[in-house]
Structure formats: structure tokens, C-alpha cells
């Protein structure tokens, strides 16, 4: 295959988020994003990267996965083999050749995850891929970019993530659960916004809109329980293990 992608980094670590948290995972971080969320911690991927062919990316994934062999995983976990492979960014769906790369990884019997902002059409993605789609909350500064048509494309293997940093985010997210009956479609994630380190505070990021009231991770967890929401609370596990601004983890 001669198709190319602009890739920021490819590395092996542990999956830090989603219903797959804690499992070994190869991350393919692609370059470029058209959003500038206020809390973005991967601004270094907005422009930095190098052009690679799809074949080169596949070869690197296979190299990193080789120590795991091709052991089968219990079918109840809905996994083919370890490690997982996640495409993230940036925004992977900005690059057309992300689609054939994901299909090839599925053909190799990897469990493939896609992290996407929710601002782009998810329908063309291979049906074997687990699409982890954001719905951007108000404090992101990008909630007007949500592509609401994507909700109809969601299936049971997909997940919807709300990144929540304020009381207003929480109330907005709770309203979307009800309005779109999201719990009937797929797994739901409420992810607390970890404060950015000085190194992560890129000047291109949107400001948090006025009138927002910060919500601590404890307050978020307590509200979820008190409101009996059918969601999974999550923090970014990798930031608990490694420094918040460390790359390649």
C-alpha cells in the first residue's frame, strides 16, 4: 500500500481511558486537529509529525505487538488479541488513509479503538472498530462543533465520552443522555478534566466560556452516584501513573 499518513508518534503503553482501561495498547497518534478545546493536553500533535506509509505504520504496530504473540482472549471480553491498537490524535478522521489503516489492523485480528472528537462523520469507519466519540461539553469552547448526525450511527461496540470540567458541563451532559437516549445505544463515559500543566497550555486553545463553575473530580463522582446516571466515571489513568505532561505513555 502506498497511501500515506502524517504520524506524530507510535508507542506501546496501557490504555488509560474507556471501558478498555488498563489493557496493553499500541497508540497511533496522528497529526492535526481542527478543534482547539480548552483542556486539550496533546497540542503538540496539532502540527508535528512525519509522513509514513500505511505499510510502515502496520509494520511498526506488528513489531511492538510481537512480544505478545497471537494469544486469544476470552470471547466475553470481545477482544481478538493483545495489545489493543488505538488511533488517536489530533483528530484521526482528518486523514482519509486512517480508514484503510483501521481496516487492515482489523484484518490482522487486533481490537481497534478510534478516539474521535465527534466533529466528523463516523459512518465510514469499519464496523469492526470500537469508535470512542466525544460529545463536546460547553467548557471545551467547541460544543458548537458536535456532529449530531453521528448519534444515529452509534452501535453497541461504540462509546460516547463527555469530558467534564464544570457544573455546566455536567448538567449539559446529563441533558444529552436523556434527550438522545444514549444509554440505549452504547457505553457512556464521564471523564474529569485534569488541569493542564504549564507545558500543555498552548496559546491556540479556546478559553473556557464565561459563566462556568469548576467541578472537582470528587464532586463529579458524587453527582453521578446521586443522580443514578448509567455512565462510567473515569480519570486519565496514565496521568496517575506517569507525569501529566509525559509523552509516549
Secondary structure, DSSP 8 states (H G I E B T S, - for coil): ---EEEEEEEEEEE--SSTTTTSEEEEEEES--S---TT-S-GGGTT--EEEEHHHHHHHHHHHHGGGTT----GGGT-SSSSEEEEESS-GGGSTTHHHHHHHHHHTT--EEEEE-SSS--TTS-TTSEEEEE---GGGT-GGG--GGGGGG--TT-EEEEEE-BHHHHHHHHHHHHHHTGGGTSEEEEEE-----GGG--TTS----TT--B--HHHHHHHHHHTT-S-EEE--HHHHHS-TT-S--
